[in-house]
């Protein structure tokens, strides 16, 4: 009798394991793209032969990342609109926001993942749907906030591949130099023209793709991660600040809050940076107009010259980013917008020419009814 019960239990367990395996292999297929409209809100200067800085502030949602093809179609629609508006040429530098690549962990997941109401619930489905990847990431996690480290590390190899496929592909398709926002990966490095990952700490990094779709130089690591990231993203404070040759001039990249600190502009000045791209991200709906959370940022933030206070988060960004201490003739700061489960985002993209800030003035009737700051935006600066 015991043998019969044991065999029955083993059979049931085997059936359950096979069923679980089959379930994890079936993935969600999305059929509808979210809103593809994009509005040109800043178009400063006159077209010339010097190129332009073109910021794309997309409005993205978890479902936009359900497949690489789907994400490509949405971003390509924005670029096509820019091309139709005469904003793309051989010297155009396109800048995308911080973490636009990080959300690639959401590619090819179960429908329950996208239908989750909170990011915590979505991450539970991510782990449950990818048990072997979860276990592997668990052994390699380095961050103090272990679960966040594991969730971002799980699919790092496919994320690096998809990042190059999407953003390198867009650069090649539209013939532009493309600053591909940023992506969180373990020890990222370009080897023989391909973005590869290691097994060490997670870094928030940006890769620039040339008109041939290949990376230019090495990934730029973020030097000073934001306060909410420091438990799982390693500071790259000892990393080089790259200055890259592009058709429009020498380009430096400061990721997010790296753009606040004067010493970073001094280093870029020494490297001869003529243009500066700032891929940025501010977490939380409405946080742009809330009091600046300076005390939560790096200790260095206490030494910043912010002028009259108190400040909102947005006012702090506009006073600190693309600082007048830069010798660069122009720069652009581009923010991520959208909603990922219960995690919203804020930020209003802006440009700078010779130390003077240039920002969106109003919301056009083209997006009548949209809340301020919502909807995709184009920010163009002719050089």
C-alpha positions in Angstrom: 0.0 0.0 0.0 2.9 2.4 0.9 4.5 1.7 -2.5 1.2 2.5 -4.3 0.7 5.7 -2.3 4.4 6.7 -2.9 4.1 6.1 -6.6 0.8 8.0 -6.7 2.4 11.0 -4.9 5.4 10.9 -7.2 3.1 10.8 -10.2 1.1 13.8 -8.9 4.3 15.7 -8.2 5.7 15.0 -11.7 2.4 16.2 -13.3 2.5 19.4 -11.2 6.2 20.0 -12.2 5.5 19.4 -15.9 2.4 21.6 -15.7 4.4 24.4 -14.0 7.1 24.0 -16.6 4.6 24.3 -19.5 3.0 27.3 -17.8 6.3 29.2 -17.4 7.0 28.6 -21.1 3.8 30.3 -22.3 4.2 34.0 -22.6 1.9 37.0 -23.0 1.4 38.4 -26.5 0.2 42.0 -26.7 -1.8 43.3 -29.6 -2.4 47.0 -29.0 0.1 49.8 -28.7 -0.4 52.5 -26.1 -0.7 56.2 -27.3 1.8 57.0 -30.1 1.2 60.7 -30.1 4.1 63.0 -29.4 4.1 66.8 -29.2 6.9 69.2 -30.1 7.1 71.5 -27.1 10.6 73.1 -27.6 12.1 73.9 -31.0 14.9 76.4 -30.3 17.2 77.9 -32.9 17.4 77.7 -36.6 18.2 74.7 -38.8 21.8 74.7 -40.0 24.6 72.3 -40.9 25.7 71.8 -37.2 23.1 69.2 -36.3 20.8 69.3 -33.3 20.1 67.8 -29.8 16.7 66.0 -29.9 15.3 64.9 -26.6 12.5 62.3 -26.7 10.4 62.2 -23.5 8.4 59.1 -24.1 5.3 58.1 -22.1 5.7 54.4 -21.5 3.8 51.6 -19.6 4.6 48.1 -18.6 2.7 46.7 -21.6 5.0 48.6 -24.0 7.8 46.3 -22.9 5.9 43.1 -23.4 8.1 42.5 -26.5 11.1 44.0 -28.1 9.1 44.5 -31.3 6.4 46.4 -29.5 8.9 48.7 -27.8 10.7 49.3 -31.0 7.4 50.2 -32.8 6.5 52.8 -30.2 9.8 54.5 -30.1 10.1 54.3 -33.9 6.8 56.1 -34.2 8.2 59.0 -32.1 11.3 59.2 -34.2 9.2 59.0 -37.4 7.2 62.0 -36.2 10.5 63.9 -35.6 11.7 62.9 -39.1 8.4 64.2 -40.6 8.9 67.4 -38.7 12.3 67.9 -40.3 14.2 67.3 -37.0 16.4 64.4 -38.0 19.6 64.6 -40.1 23.0 63.0 -40.2 24.3 65.1 -37.3 21.3 64.7 -35.0 21.9 63.4 -31.4 18.8 61.8 -30.0 18.7 61.6 -26.2 16.4 59.2 -24.3 15.6 59.2 -20.6 17.2 57.4 -17.6 16.0 53.8 -17.1 14.4 53.5 -20.5 16.4 50.3 -20.8 16.0 49.1 -17.2 12.4 48.2 -17.8 13.5 45.6 -20.4 13.2 43.0 -17.5 9.5 43.2 -18.4 10.0 41.7 -21.9 8.2 38.4 -22.7 6.4 37.8 -19.4 3.1 36.2 -18.3 -0.1 38.1 -18.7 -0.5 38.1 -14.9 2.7 40.1 -14.7 1.3 43.0 -16.8 -2.1 42.9 -15.1 -0.6 43.3 -11.7 -1.8 46.4 -9.7 1.5 46.9 -7.7 5.1 46.6 -8.6 5.6 44.2 -5.7 2.9 41.9 -7.2 4.6 42.1 -10.6 8.0 41.2 -9.2 6.5 38.2 -7.5 5.1 37.0 -10.8 8.5 37.7 -12.4 10.2 35.4 -9.9 7.5 32.7 -10.1 7.6 32.7 -13.9 11.4 32.4 -14.1 12.5 30.1 -11.3 15.9 29.1 -12.7 16.8 32.7 -13.5 15.7 33.8 -10.0 17.8 31.1 -8.3 20.9 32.0 -10.4 20.4 35.7 -9.6 20.0 34.9 -5.9 23.5 33.4 -5.8 25.1 36.4 -7.5 23.2 39.3 -5.8 25.5 42.0 -4.3 23.3 44.8 -3.2 22.1 45.5 0.4 18.5 45.5 -0.9 18.8 41.9 -2.0 15.4 41.4 -3.6 15.7 44.5 -5.8 19.1 43.3 -6.9 17.8 39.8 -7.7 14.9 41.1 -9.7 17.0 43.4 -11.8 19.8 40.9 -12.3 17.6 37.9 -13.3 17.3 38.7 -17.0 20.5 40.8 -17.4 21.9 38.8 -20.3 18.7 39.1 -22.4 18.2 42.7 -21.2 21.7 43.7 -22.6 20.9 41.9 -25.9 17.5 43.5 -26.2 18.9 47.0 -25.3 21.3 46.8 -28.2 18.7 45.4 -30.5 16.2 48.1 -29.8 18.3 51.2 -29.4 21.2 50.2 -31.8 18.5 49.3 -34.3 16.8 52.7 -33.9 20.1 54.5 -34.4 20.8 52.6 -37.6 17.2 52.8 -38.9 17.0 56.6 -38.5 20.7 57.4 -39.1 21.3 59.2 -35.8 23.6 59.2 -32.9 21.5 57.9 -30.0 22.1 58.3 -26.3 20.1 55.2 -25.1 19.0 56.6 -21.7 20.2 54.1 -19.2 19.9 50.5 -18.1 20.8 48.7 -14.9 23.2 45.8 -15.5 25.9 43.9 -13.7 29.4 45.2 -14.7 28.4 46.1 -18.3 31.1 46.3 -20.9 31.3 46.6 -24.7 33.4 43.8 -26.2 33.9 43.5 -30.0 30.9 45.8 -30.6 28.5 44.0 -28.3 27.2 45.0 -24.9 28.0 42.2 -22.4 27.3 41.7 -18.7 29.5 40.4 -15.9 28.6 38.9 -12.5 29.6 41.8 -10.2 27.6 44.7 -8.7 24.7 46.4 -10.6 25.5 49.7 -12.3 23.2 52.2 -13.9 24.8 52.9 -17.2 24.2 54.6 -20.5 25.4 53.5 -24.0 25.7 55.7 -27.0 25.0 54.1 -30.4 26.4 55.5 -33.6 24.6 55.8 -37.0 25.8 52.3 -37.8 23.9 50.9 -34.8 27.1 50.0 -32.9 28.2 51.3 -29.4 30.5 54.2 -29.3 33.1 53.6 -26.6 32.3 52.0 -23.2 29.1 52.4 -21.1 29.0 55.5 -19.0 28.3 54.5 -15.4 26.3 56.7 -13.0 28.6 58.2 -10.4 26.0 59.1 -7.8 22.9 57.0 -7.8 19.7 58.6 -6.4 18.7 57.9 -2.8 16.0 55.2 -3.7 18.6 53.2 -5.8 21.5 53.1 -3.4 20.5 49.8 -1.8 21.0 47.9 -5.1 22.9 50.1 -7.5 26.6 50.5 -6.9 28.1 54.0 -7.1 30.5 54.5 -10.0 32.2 57.5 -8.4 35.6 56.2 -9.5 34.5 55.7 -13.1 35.7 57.8 -16.0 33.5 60.5 -17.4 33.6 59.7 -21.1 33.7 62.4 -23.8 32.7 60.9 -27.2 33.3 62.2 -30.7 30.0 62.5 -32.6 29.1 64.2 -35.9 27.7 67.2 -34.0 30.7 67.6 -31.6 32.2 66.1 -28.5 29.5 64.7 -26.2 29.5 64.1 -22.4 26.8 62.2 -20.5 25.7 62.8 -16.9 23.1 60.3 -15.7 20.4 61.7 -13.5 21.7 63.3 -10.3 25.3 63.2 -11.7 24.2 66.4 -13.4 24.0 68.3 -10.1 27.6 68.3 -9.1 30.0 71.0 -10.3 33.1 68.7 -10.2 31.5 66.6 -12.9 31.3 69.6 -15.2 34.9 70.4 -14.4 35.9 66.9 -15.5 33.9 67.2 -18.7 35.4 70.6 -19.4 38.8 69.0 -19.1 37.7 66.4 -21.7 36.6 69.1 -24.1 32.9 68.4 -24.0 30.9 70.7 -26.3 27.5 69.0 -25.7 26.0 67.4 -22.6 23.2 64.8 -22.5 21.4 64.2 -19.2 19.1 61.2 -19.2 17.0 61.7 -16.0 14.3 60.1 -14.0 12.2 61.4 -11.0 10.1 58.7 -9.3 6.5 59.3 -8.1 3.5 61.1 -9.7 3.5 64.7 -8.8 6.9 64.7 -7.2 8.2 67.3 -9.6 6.2 70.0 -7.7 6.8 68.6 -4.2 9.5 69.9 -1.8 13.1 68.9 -2.8 14.3 65.9 -1.0 17.9 67.1 -0.7 18.5 65.4 2.6 17.9 62.0 1.0 20.5 62.5 -1.7 24.3 62.2 -1.5 26.1 64.0 1.3 27.6 66.2 -1.4 24.1 67.6 -2.0 24.4 69.6 1.2 27.2 71.6 -0.4 25.3 72.6 -3.5 24.6 76.3 -4.3 20.8 76.3 -4.7 20.1 80.0 -4.2 16.8 81.0 -2.5 14.9 78.2 -0.8 12.6 76.3 -0.1 12.6 74.6 -3.5 10.5 72.1 -5.3 12.1 69.0 -6.9 11.6 70.6 -10.3 13.2 73.9 -9.3 16.2 72.1 -7.9 16.7 70.2 -11.1 16.4 73.3 -13.2 19.0 75.2 -11.1 21.5 72.3 -10.8 21.4 70.3 -14.1 23.3 71.7 -17.1 25.0 74.2 -14.7 26.6 77.4 -16.0 30.0 76.1 -14.8 30.0 73.9 -18.0 32.0 75.1 -21.0 29.6 73.1 -23.3 27.7 75.2 -25.8 24.5 73.2 -25.3 22.9 70.5 -23.3 19.6 68.7 -22.8 18.0 66.9 -19.8 15.3 64.3 -20.7 13.0 62.7 -18.3 11.1 59.4 -18.3 7.3 59.6 -18.1 4.7 56.9 -17.7 3.2 54.5 -15.2 4.6 51.1 -14.3 1.9 49.5 -12.1 1.7 51.7 -9.0 5.0 53.4 -9.7 4.6 56.7 -11.4 7.2 59.2 -12.7 7.6 63.0 -13.0 9.9 65.5 -14.7 9.7 68.1 -17.4 12.5 67.9 -19.9 14.5 71.0 -20.7 17.5 72.2 -22.7 20.2 74.7 -22.2 22.2 77.0 -24.5 25.2 78.9 -23.2 24.0 78.5 -19.6 20.4 79.7 -20.4 17.6 77.2 -19.6 15.0 76.6 -22.3 11.8 74.8 -21.2 8.3 73.9 -22.4 6.0 76.9 -21.9 2.5 75.4 -22.3 0.6 72.3 -23.4 -0.6 72.4 -27.0 -4.2 71.8 -28.1 -2.8 68.7 -29.8 -3.0 67.0 -26.5 -6.0 68.9 -25.1 -7.2 67.3 -21.9 -3.9 65.8 -21.0 -2.6 66.5 -17.5 0.4 68.8 -17.3 3.6 66.8 -17.9 1.7 63.8 -19.3 2.0 62.7 -22.9 5.1 62.2 -25.0 7.3 65.3 -25.8 9.9 66.3 -28.3 12.5 68.9 -27.2 14.8 70.1 -30.0 17.8 72.4 -29.9 19.4 73.4 -33.2 23.2 73.7 -32.8 
